[in-house]
Amino acid sequence: MFTVSLVIDQLIDQLITPRLLGRFTGLRPLWVLIALIVGTKIGGLLGLILAVPLSGFVKSLLDEWQVIPDVAPAEEEDLTQEVASAELAQLRSP
């Protein structure tokens, strides 16, 4: 009976928990396991607790960073001229 309990516990810890944490954070289960291992090695119990939320935070930052399009220099120059002309028009109006 102890063996069955041990097998069920390991299945929950190794398969189900990383998938659930991955769904909540957007991380793949492999990355959840890696984050847990690295967090434990670096910070012990506190690292274990903070590893998955910090990994999810870093992932969301990287996702947002990749989505932001670069502004082409020509577009930037046009915007600068538009802003300058708008400010000049405001200064001239009474």
N, C-alpha and C positions, 0 to 999 in steps of 0.2 A: 504494500500500500504506500509506503514511503517513496518508492521508486516512481510510482505513477504520479504522486504529488509533485515530486521533483521535476519530472518531465513536463508536466503541465505548467509549472512555474517558469521553467526555462523557455517554453514556447511563448508564454505571455511576455516575458522579459525580452526575448530576442527577436520575436517576429511581430507581435501585435502592437506593443508599445511604440516602437519606432514608426510604424505606419500611422498610428493615431497622432503622434507628435508631428510627423511630417505633414499630415493634413492640416493641422492647426497652424503650422508655421510656413508651409509652402516648401519645405525641404524634402528631399528624397530620403527614404529610410536609411540608405547607406551613409548619407551626410549626417543624419541624426546620430547614428552609431559612432561615426568619426568624431563628431562634436562632443559626445559624451565621454569618449576615451580621452581625447585631448584635454577637455575641461577637467576631468578627474586627475590627469597627470600634472596639469599646471596648478590647479587650485584646490585639489582635494574635494571635500564634500561641497564646499561653496562653489567650486568650479563645476561640479556635477550638476548642481541646481541651476546655475546660470548659463550653462553651455548651450542649450537648445534655444532659449529666448535670445541670447546674444547672436547666435548663428542666424536665426530668423531675421533679426534686425539688420545684420550685415548683408544678408541676401536681399532684403527689401531696398537697402541703400544702393547696392550694386544694380539692381533692376531699374531703379529710378534714374541712376546715373547713365545707364545705357539708353534709356528712352529719350532723354533730352537731345533734340537735334542741334547740330552745330549751325550757327548763323554764318552764312557766307559773307565774305568781306564786302561784296557789292551791296548786299542787302543791308548790312550794317551802315555803310556809307549813306545809302538812301535814307535810312531811318534818322541818321544824324542830321542830314539836311532838312528833313521834314520837321524835326524837333526844333532846329535852329530857326526855321522860317516861322513856325508857330509862335515861338517866344518873341521873335521880332515883331510879329503882327500884334501880339498882346501889348508890347511896349509902345507901339505907335497908336493904338486905340486909346481914346480919352477915358 
